[in-house]
Amino acid sequence: MQKSSVRASTARPKKPEMKADLERQRLISLINSMADAVIALDQSQRVVLSNAATLDLLDSNKLLNGQQLSSIFKPKDANNQPVDIKQIIGECTTQFTTRDWKLYYSSEDWISLYVSIAAVQVGFGEDSGSGWVVLMRDITREKSLEEERDEFISVVSHELRTPIAITEGNIGNAEFVFQKSGHEDPAISTALKEAHDQVNFLSSMINDLSTLSRAERGKLQVDIESINAHELCETLVSNYTKDAEAKGLKLHQELSSSLELLQSSKLYVREILQNFITNAIK
């Protein structure tokens, strides 16, 4: 008589499942070691993964998995208007970044945020799918330092304009009087010219600081006008020919005769070309 036996067997995890679980554990370890808040979202914008820094930033001690991001993260923009985070994420197909959002904990307690949103593949193994990764960082101190720096640049550039203008005017008058006196002294003439050039250079540097400050604050005004590239280049070559020759260099311009008028800010185009020339001469 043939005996039959029954053996208890324990199902082993399939290799793909083991690999996916290993990847997940590695990823969790990695993001938990990061100082920045990291949140992974699925197609429905629900949290599938987050790190400890996220809980700190959101001032929460509850698990976030499965929650809609819009229900736990409610930032405001630079104008203190609520941000439609759901719409922004839904329209994000590549990468979105901003440094202008704020997160309020109370009416008087808030932080400035750097936020980066990227569309990615979220999940592990067979459960993978499209989604987003949101990275957030508290930049309150950075923003404060930036504002202080911009204020310093603005005040310094403003306060220096008057003495520089007076100095430039006095040196110009001295050059004029010296030329009219009929007295020929190359040393005095050279000294006055160098002083005049250096004051003009200092004035240009102050203008650069002011322009940089306005640009970084988003308050840069650009006056568009027609620019004759031939005349502009001829002027620049004429202004810097002596400086180039002093370095054993020669300036040469070559422009197409069919080049039309440019439509841009003459001040900034001139400044850009001027920087190219002075850097090349140095």
C-alpha positions as CSV (number, residue, x, y, z in Angstrom):
1,M,0.0,0.0,0.0
2,Q,1.4,3.3,-1.0
3,K,1.7,5.9,1.7
4,S,1.1,9.5,1.0
5,S,2.8,12.3,2.9
6,V,2.1,16.0,3.2
7,R,5.0,18.4,3.7
8,A,4.6,21.9,4.9
9,S,6.4,24.4,2.7
10,T,7.4,28.0,3.3
11,A,7.1,30.2,0.2
12,R,10.2,32.1,-0.5
13,P,10.0,35.7,-1.8
14,K,10.6,36.0,-5.5
15,K,13.8,37.5,-6.6
16,P,12.2,40.6,-8.2
17,E,10.3,41.2,-4.9
18,M,13.5,40.8,-2.9
19,K,15.3,43.2,-5.2
20,A,12.6,45.8,-5.0
21,D,12.5,45.6,-1.2
22,L,16.3,46.0,-1.1
23,E,16.1,49.0,-3.3
24,R,13.4,50.5,-1.1
25,Q,15.4,50.0,2.0
26,R,18.5,51.6,0.4
27,L,16.4,54.6,-0.8
28,I,14.8,55.1,2.6
29,S,18.3,55.0,4.3
30,L,19.6,57.5,1.7
31,I,16.8,60.1,2.0
32,N,16.7,59.8,5.8
33,S,20.3,60.8,5.9
34,M,19.5,64.0,3.9
35,A,19.1,67.3,5.6
36,D,16.6,68.5,3.0
37,A,12.9,67.4,3.2
38,V,12.1,64.8,0.5
39,I,8.6,63.6,-0.4
40,A,7.7,61.1,-3.1
41,L,4.2,61.4,-4.6
42,D,2.2,58.9,-6.7
43,Q,0.0,59.8,-9.7
44,S,-2.7,61.0,-7.3
45,Q,-0.3,63.3,-5.5
46,R,-0.4,61.1,-2.4
47,V,2.7,60.7,-0.3
48,V,4.3,57.3,-0.8
49,L,7.6,58.1,0.8
50,S,9.1,60.9,3.0
51,N,12.0,61.4,5.3
52,A,12.5,62.6,8.9
53,A,13.5,66.1,7.7
54,T,10.0,66.4,6.1
55,L,8.3,65.9,9.5
56,D,10.6,68.5,11.0
57,L,9.9,71.0,8.3
58,L,6.1,70.4,8.4
59,D,6.2,70.4,12.2
60,S,4.4,67.1,12.3
61,N,4.8,63.8,14.2
62,K,2.3,61.8,12.2
63,L,3.0,59.5,9.3
64,L,2.4,61.1,6.0
65,N,2.0,58.1,3.7
66,G,-1.3,58.0,1.8
67,Q,-2.1,61.7,2.5
68,Q,-2.6,64.3,-0.3
69,L,0.3,66.7,-0.3
70,S,-2.1,69.7,-0.7
71,S,-3.7,68.8,2.7
72,I,-0.5,68.8,4.7
73,F,1.6,71.4,2.8
74,K,0.0,74.8,2.3
75,P,2.7,77.4,1.3
76,K,2.2,81.0,0.3
77,D,3.9,82.9,-2.5
78,A,6.0,86.1,-2.3
79,N,2.8,88.1,-2.2
80,N,1.5,86.0,0.7
81,Q,-1.2,84.5,-1.5
82,P,-2.0,80.7,-1.1
83,V,-0.1,78.5,-3.6
84,D,-2.2,76.0,-5.6
85,I,0.3,73.3,-5.0
86,K,-2.0,70.7,-6.6
87,Q,-2.2,72.6,-9.8
88,I,1.5,73.3,-9.9
89,I,2.5,69.7,-9.4
90,G,-0.1,68.5,-11.9
91,E,1.3,70.8,-14.6
92,C,4.9,69.9,-13.7
93,T,6.3,67.7,-16.5
94,T,10.0,68.5,-16.2
95,Q,11.3,70.4,-13.2
96,F,9.9,73.4,-11.2
97,T,12.0,75.4,-8.6
98,T,11.3,78.4,-6.5
99,R,12.9,80.3,-3.7
100,D,9.9,82.6,-3.1
101,W,7.5,80.5,-1.1
102,K,6.8,80.7,2.6
103,L,5.4,78.2,5.0
104,Y,3.4,79.6,7.9
105,Y,3.2,77.8,11.3
106,S,1.3,80.7,12.8
107,S,0.6,84.3,11.8
108,E,4.0,85.4,13.1
109,D,6.0,82.2,12.7
110,W,7.0,81.3,9.2
111,I,10.0,80.2,7.1
112,S,11.3,80.8,3.6
113,L,11.5,77.8,1.4
114,Y,13.4,76.5,-1.5
115,V,11.2,74.0,-3.3
116,S,12.0,71.8,-6.2
117,I,9.5,69.5,-7.9
118,A,10.4,66.9,-10.5
119,A,8.4,64.4,-12.4
120,V,9.9,60.9,-11.9
121,Q,9.2,57.2,-11.8
122,V,8.0,56.4,-8.3
123,G,7.7,53.0,-6.7
124,F,9.5,49.7,-6.7
125,G,9.3,46.6,-8.8
126,E,5.8,45.9,-10.2
127,D,4.3,48.7,-8.1
128,S,6.4,51.4,-9.9
129,G,4.6,54.2,-11.8
130,S,4.9,57.8,-12.6
131,G,4.8,60.5,-9.9
132,W,6.8,63.4,-8.5
133,V,9.6,64.0,-6.0
134,V,9.3,67.2,-4.0
135,L,12.5,68.5,-2.3
136,M,12.2,71.4,0.3
137,R,14.7,73.3,2.3
138,D,14.5,76.1,4.9
139,I,16.3,79.1,3.5
140,T,15.1,81.7,5.9
141,R,18.6,82.6,7.0
142,E,19.9,82.7,3.4
143,K,17.1,85.0,2.4
144,S,17.7,87.3,5.3
145,L,21.4,87.5,4.4
146,E,20.6,88.2,0.8
147,E,18.2,91.0,1.7
148,E,20.8,92.5,4.0
149,R,23.4,92.3,1.3
150,D,21.1,93.9,-1.3
151,E,20.2,96.7,1.1
152,F,23.9,97.3,1.8
153,I,24.7,97.4,-1.9
154,S,21.8,99.8,-2.6
155,V,22.8,102.2,0.2
156,V,26.5,102.1,-0.6
157,S,26.0,102.7,-4.3
158,H,23.6,105.5,-3.6
159,E,25.8,107.2,-1.1
160,L,29.0,107.0,-3.3
161,R,27.4,108.5,-6.3
162,T,27.6,112.1,-5.0
163,P,31.2,112.2,-4.0
164,I,32.3,110.4,-7.1
165,A,30.3,112.8,-9.3
166,I,31.9,115.8,-7.5
167,T,35.4,114.3,-7.8
168,E,34.9,113.6,-11.5
169,G,33.7,117.1,-12.1
170,N,36.6,118.7,-10.2
171,I,39.2,116.6,-12.1
172,G,37.6,117.5,-15.4
173,N,37.7,121.2,-14.5
174,A,41.4,120.8,-13.5
175,E,42.2,119.2,-16.9
176,F,40.4,122.0,-18.7
177,V,42.2,124.8,-16.7
178,F,45.6,123.1,-17.2
179,Q,45.0,122.8,-21.0
180,K,43.9,126.5,-21.2
181,S,46.9,127.7,-19.2
182,G,49.3,126.8,-22.0
183,H,51.7,125.2,-19.5
184,E,53.1,121.9,-20.8
185,D,54.0,119.3,-18.2
186,P,53.5,115.7,-19.4
187,A,53.6,114.4,-15.8
188,I,50.7,116.6,-14.6
189,S,48.7,115.9,-17.8
190,T,49.2,112.2,-17.4
191,A,48.3,112.3,-13.7
192,L,45.1,114.2,-14.3
193,K,44.1,111.8,-17.1
194,E,44.8,108.7,-15.0
195,A,42.9,110.2,-12.1
196,H,39.9,111.0,-14.4
197,D,40.0,107.5,-15.9
198,Q,40.1,105.8,-12.5
199,V,37.1,107.9,-11.2
200,N,35.1,107.0,-14.2
201,F,36.1,103.3,-13.7
202,L,34.9,103.6,-10.0
203,S,31.7,105.1,-11.2
204,S,31.2,102.2,-13.6
205,M,31.8,99.7,-10.8
206,I,29.1,101.5,-8.6
207,N,26.7,101.3,-11.5
208,D,27.4,97.6,-11.9
209,L,26.7,97.0,-8.2
210,S,23.5,98.9,-8.4
211,T,22.4,97.0,-11.6
212,L,23.3,93.6,-10.0
213,S,21.3,94.5,-6.9
214,R,18.2,95.5,-8.9
215,A,18.5,92.4,-11.1
216,E,18.6,90.0,-8.2
217,R,15.6,91.7,-6.6
218,G,13.7,91.4,-9.9
219,K,13.4,95.2,-10.1
220,L,15.7,95.8,-13.1
221,Q,14.2,98.2,-15.6
222,V,15.3,97.8,-19.2
223,D,14.8,100.7,-21.6
224,I,14.6,99.2,-25.1
225,E,16.0,101.4,-27.9
226,S,17.6,101.1,-31.4
227,I,21.3,100.4,-31.3
228,N,23.7,101.0,-34.2
229,A,26.2,98.2,-33.6
230,H,28.8,99.8,-36.0
231,E,28.8,103.1,-34.1
232,L,28.8,101.4,-30.7
233,C,31.8,99.1,-31.6
234,E,33.7,102.0,-33.1
235,T,33.3,104.0,-29.9
236,L,34.4,101.1,-27.8
237,V,37.5,100.4,-30.0
238,S,38.4,104.1,-29.9
239,N,38.0,104.2,-26.1
240,Y,40.2,101.2,-25.4
241,T,42.8,101.3,-28.2
242,K,45.4,103.0,-26.0
243,D,44.9,100.5,-23.2
244,A,45.3,97.6,-25.6
245,E,48.4,99.1,-27.2
246,A,49.9,99.5,-23.7
247,K,49.6,95.8,-23.3
248,G,51.1,95.1,-26.8
249,L,47.6,94.3,-28.2
250,K,45.6,95.6,-31.1
251,L,41.8,96.0,-31.2
252,H,40.1,95.2,-34.5
253,Q,36.4,95.2,-35.3
254,E,34.8,93.3,-38.1
255,L,31.0,93.6,-38.6
256,S,28.8,92.6,-41.4
257,S,27.7,95.6,-43.5
258,S,24.1,94.1,-43.6
259,L,23.9,94.1,-39.8
260,E,20.6,95.8,-38.8
261,L,19.8,97.9,-35.8
262,L,19.6,96.0,-32.5
263,Q,16.6,96.4,-30.3
264,S,17.8,96.2,-26.7
265,S,19.1,98.3,-23.8
266,K,22.0,100.3,-25.1
267,L,23.4,100.7,-21.5
268,Y,23.6,97.0,-20.8
269,V,24.8,96.0,-24.3
270,R,27.6,98.6,-24.1
271,E,28.4,97.3,-20.6
272,I,28.6,93.7,-21.7
273,L,30.8,94.5,-24.7
274,Q,32.9,96.8,-22.5
275,N,33.5,94.0,-20.0
276,F,34.5,91.6,-22.8
277,I,37.1,94.1,-24.0
278,T,38.5,95.0,-20.6
279,N,38.8,91.3,-19.6
280,A,40.6,90.5,-22.8
281,I,43.1,93.4,-22.3
282,K,43.8,92.3,-18.7
